[in-house]
Amino acid sequence: MTSKTCNTCQEHKPVTAFARHAYSRDGYVHTCSPCRREKTLEQHTDIPKPGPRWTYDLPRPNWGWQDSAACRGKDLELFFGPEGERQPEREIRERQARNVCFGCPVRGDCLDYAVSRPEKYGFYGGLSEAQRVAERRRRLRRRDAA
């Protein structure tokens, strides 16, 4: 079995004691699992912190609007259809969900939340999945034109 030297404790340990992906800017950094557990991620100077590709610049959502939503306490299947749902049943379900959404006092907040995040499924703010994709594109075009 092959072994590596840990950069922290300078001991030879089996390859299985090291993380699979431990990179630094100049190549691999070998820090064994016990040494890694002793330090927090902020103390590791040899391991890069997640960069911009892993972070989202989305604002933290304010969940207070959900308390006064008209859909609160309703059946989830009304807004998230079951597997294998046929088109006529889907249209009826979406019409019922749309009626609930149109009377909702926080419909705008709900729609803003769903459009600003990658919510792929469900019925939010009176719009279905496909309608939200179109609304997201419309908002992006409007923002880019300004």
WOVENGI-V773032 format. One record per residue. N is the residue number from 1. RES is the residue in three letters. PHI is phi in radians with two decimals (* if undefined). PSI is psi in radians with two decimals (* if undefined). NEAR is the number of other C-alpha atoms within 10 Angstrom. Layout:
n & res & phi & psi & near
N & RES & PHI & PSI & NEAR
N & RES & PHI & PSI & NEAR
This chain:
n & res & phi & psi & near
1 & MET & * & 2.42 & 6
2 & THR & -1.45 & 2.73 & 8
3 & SER & -2.35 & 2.83 & 13
4 & LYS & -2.29 & 2.82 & 17
5 & THR & -1.70 & 2.25 & 17
6 & CYS & -1.30 & 2.32 & 19
7 & ASN & -1.22 & -0.37 & 14
8 & THR & -1.57 & -0.95 & 14
9 & CYS & -1.68 & -0.13 & 11
10 & GLN & 1.05 & 0.48 & 12
11 & GLU & -1.80 & 2.63 & 12
12 & HIS & -1.45 & 2.20 & 14
13 & LYS & -2.34 & 2.74 & 16
14 & PRO & -1.10 & 2.69 & 14
15 & VAL & -0.99 & -0.56 & 15
16 & THR & -1.17 & -0.22 & 13
17 & ALA & -1.45 & -0.08 & 16
18 & PHE & -1.88 & 2.67 & 21
19 & ALA & -1.17 & 2.64 & 14
20 & ARG & -1.16 & -0.73 & 9
21 & HIS & -2.17 & 1.68 & 10
22 & ALA & -2.23 & 1.77 & 15
23 & TYR & -1.95 & 2.70 & 14
24 & SER & -2.28 & 3.10 & 14
25 & ARG & -1.13 & -0.53 & 9
26 & ASP & -1.77 & 0.26 & 7
27 & GLY & 2.33 & -2.69 & 8
28 & TYR & -1.39 & 2.52 & 12
29 & VAL & -2.07 & 2.20 & 19
30 & HIS & -1.82 & 1.82 & 24
31 & THR & -2.17 & 2.12 & 24
32 & CYS & -1.22 & 2.83 & 25
33 & SER & -1.06 & -0.75 & 13
34 & PRO & -1.06 & -0.72 & 12
35 & CYS & -1.18 & -0.63 & 14
36 & ARG & -1.13 & -0.67 & 16
37 & ARG & -1.20 & -0.51 & 10
38 & GLU & -1.22 & -0.56 & 9
39 & LYS & -1.76 & 2.67 & 10
40 & THR & -1.53 & 2.92 & 9
41 & LEU & -1.09 & -0.56 & 13
42 & GLU & -1.20 & -0.50 & 9
43 & GLN & -1.38 & -0.32 & 10
44 & HIS & -1.32 & 1.95 & 12
45 & THR & -1.59 & -0.32 & 9
46 & ASP & -1.60 & -0.12 & 18
47 & ILE & -1.95 & 2.18 & 18
48 & PRO & -1.20 & 2.52 & 13
49 & LYS & -1.42 & 2.68 & 12
50 & PRO & -0.95 & 2.29 & 8
51 & GLY & -1.60 & -2.91 & 7
52 & PRO & -1.08 & -0.40 & 8
53 & ARG & -1.23 & -0.36 & 6
54 & TRP & -1.74 & -0.18 & 8
55 & THR & -1.78 & 2.61 & 8
56 & TYR & -1.95 & 2.41 & 7
57 & ASP & -1.64 & 0.60 & 7
58 & LEU & -1.41 & 2.43 & 8
59 & PRO & -1.22 & 2.63 & 8
60 & ARG & -1.17 & 2.27 & 6
61 & PRO & -1.24 & 2.57 & 10
62 & ASN & -1.72 & 2.00 & 9
63 & TRP & -1.53 & 0.02 & 10
64 & GLY & -1.08 & -0.52 & 9
65 & TRP & -1.13 & -0.42 & 14
66 & GLN & -1.19 & -0.41 & 14
67 & ASP & -1.14 & -0.53 & 10
68 & SER & -1.89 & 0.38 & 11
69 & ALA & -1.31 & 2.52 & 18
70 & ALA & -1.22 & -0.40 & 16
71 & CYS & -1.46 & -0.11 & 18
72 & ARG & -1.06 & 2.15 & 10
73 & GLY & 1.57 & -0.10 & 7
74 & LYS & -1.39 & 2.88 & 11
75 & ASP & -1.18 & 2.30 & 9
76 & LEU & -1.13 & -0.51 & 13
77 & GLU & -1.14 & -0.30 & 11
78 & LEU & -1.20 & -0.59 & 20
79 & PHE & -1.81 & -0.39 & 22
80 & PHE & -2.20 & 1.78 & 17
81 & GLY & -1.10 & 2.70 & 17
82 & PRO & -1.30 & 2.84 & 11
83 & GLU & -1.09 & 2.47 & 6
84 & GLY & 1.25 & 0.39 & 7
85 & GLU & -1.23 & 2.34 & 11
86 & ARG & -1.46 & 2.78 & 10
87 & GLN & -1.01 & -0.83 & 9
88 & PRO & -1.06 & -0.71 & 9
89 & GLU & -1.17 & -0.64 & 11
90 & ARG & -1.12 & -0.75 & 16
91 & GLU & -1.09 & -0.72 & 12
92 & ILE & -1.12 & -0.80 & 12
93 & ARG & -1.09 & -0.77 & 18
94 & GLU & -1.16 & -0.59 & 21
95 & ARG & -1.14 & -0.72 & 14
96 & GLN & -1.16 & -0.71 & 13
97 & ALA & -1.15 & -0.71 & 23
98 & ARG & -1.09 & -0.68 & 20
99 & ASN & -1.09 & -0.68 & 12
100 & VAL & -1.15 & -0.76 & 19
101 & CYS & -1.18 & -0.65 & 24
102 & PHE & -1.16 & -0.42 & 13
103 & GLY & -1.64 & 0.15 & 13
104 & CYS & -1.51 & 2.33 & 17
105 & PRO & -1.28 & -0.31 & 13
106 & VAL & -2.01 & 0.52 & 17
107 & ARG & -1.04 & -0.73 & 20
108 & GLY & -1.09 & -0.75 & 15
109 & ASP & -1.12 & -0.70 & 18
110 & CYS & -1.11 & -0.79 & 20
111 & LEU & -1.17 & -0.73 & 19
112 & ASP & -1.04 & -0.73 & 15
113 & TYR & -1.06 & -0.86 & 17
114 & ALA & -1.19 & -0.59 & 22
115 & VAL & -1.35 & -0.60 & 23
116 & SER & -1.37 & -0.21 & 14
117 & ARG & -2.13 & 2.78 & 13
118 & PRO & -1.39 & 1.06 & 11
119 & GLU & -1.38 & 1.83 & 14
120 & LYS & -1.53 & -0.45 & 13
121 & TYR & -2.12 & 2.74 & 14
122 & GLY & 1.73 & 3.10 & 16
123 & PHE & -2.07 & 1.95 & 25
124 & TYR & -2.18 & 2.36 & 26
125 & GLY & 1.03 & 0.44 & 22
126 & GLY & 1.48 & 0.12 & 22
127 & LEU & -2.13 & 2.50 & 20
128 & SER & -1.44 & -3.10 & 18
129 & GLU & -1.04 & -0.87 & 16
130 & ALA & -1.15 & -0.66 & 12
131 & GLN & -1.18 & -0.61 & 14
132 & ARG & -1.21 & -0.61 & 24
133 & VAL & -1.08 & -0.78 & 17
134 & ALA & -1.12 & -0.70 & 13
135 & GLU & -1.14 & -0.68 & 16
136 & ARG & -1.09 & -0.77 & 18
137 & ARG & -1.11 & -0.73 & 13
138 & ARG & -1.06 & -0.77 & 12
139 & ARG & -1.16 & -0.67 & 14
140 & LEU & -1.14 & -0.73 & 12
141 & ARG & -1.11 & -0.73 & 11
142 & ARG & -1.11 & -0.71 & 10
143 & ARG & -1.20 & -0.69 & 9
144 & ASP & -1.23 & -0.52 & 8
145 & ALA & -1.30 & -0.45 & 7
146 & ALA & -1.37 & * & 6
